[in-house]
Amino acid sequence: MICRRCFNHFPNKKALEKHEENCQNHDANKIVLPEEGSILEFKNHKHSMRVPIVVYADIESFTKPIDSCQPDPDRSFTKA
């Protein structure tokens, strides 16, 4: 369900009807895009969140050496 006034999306008709009651009391929305070639920059670093943990994973370290060139249907295998 989409509001024809502001183009917001809602999961069901009841949510749309509840939204429309409030939406009609406000001016319609207008999308304004930056000019082509302009640069957008994040300046409000006080609103950013610090990440407490960083994980670097190298999944290639879990690969096992190939025993033979023939695939084994009972085990995972890699064609070299």
C-alpha positions in Angstrom: 0.0 0.0 0.0 1.4 3.4 -1.0 0.2 6.8 0.1 -0.7 8.7 -3.0 0.2 12.0 -1.3 3.7 11.4 0.0 4.6 8.1 -1.7 5.5 6.3 1.6 5.0 2.5 1.6 2.9 0.7 4.3 2.5 -3.1 4.9 -1.3 -3.1 5.1 -4.4 -1.0 4.6 -4.9 -0.2 8.3 -1.4 1.3 8.6 -2.0 3.3 5.4 -5.4 4.7 6.7 -3.7 5.7 10.0 -1.0 7.4 8.2 -3.4 9.3 5.8 -5.2 10.9 8.8 -1.9 12.6 9.7 -0.5 13.1 6.2 -3.4 15.3 5.1 -2.5 17.8 7.8 0.9 18.5 6.3 2.2 19.9 3.0 3.1 17.4 0.3 6.6 16.2 0.0 9.0 17.1 -2.8 12.2 15.2 -3.5 15.1 17.5 -4.1 18.3 15.9 -5.4 21.8 17.5 -5.3 23.0 19.0 -8.6 25.0 16.7 -10.8 28.7 16.8 -10.0 28.3 18.2 -6.5 30.0 16.5 -3.6 28.1 15.3 -0.5 30.1 15.0 2.6 29.3 13.7 6.1 30.2 16.4 8.6 28.3 15.5 11.8 30.7 13.0 13.2 29.1 13.5 16.7 26.1 11.5 15.3 28.2 8.6 14.2 28.5 5.4 16.2 31.8 3.9 17.3 32.3 0.2 16.3 33.5 -1.7 19.4 34.9 -4.7 17.5 36.5 -5.1 14.0 36.9 -8.6 12.6 39.2 -9.5 9.8 38.6 -13.0 8.5 40.6 -15.0 6.0 38.4 -17.9 5.1 41.0 -19.3 2.7 42.9 -20.5 5.8 40.2 -23.1 6.4 40.7 -24.9 3.1 42.2 -28.3 3.3 44.9 -29.6 0.9 43.7 -31.8 -2.0 44.5 -35.5 -1.4 43.7 -36.6 -5.0 42.4 -35.3 -8.2 39.3 -37.5 -8.0 36.2 -36.0 -6.2 35.0 -37.9 -3.2 31.2 -37.9 -2.9 31.4 -38.2 0.9 33.6 -35.2 1.4 33.8 -31.7 0.2 36.4 -31.2 -2.6 38.1 -28.6 -4.7 39.2 -28.9 -8.3 42.7 -27.5 -8.7 
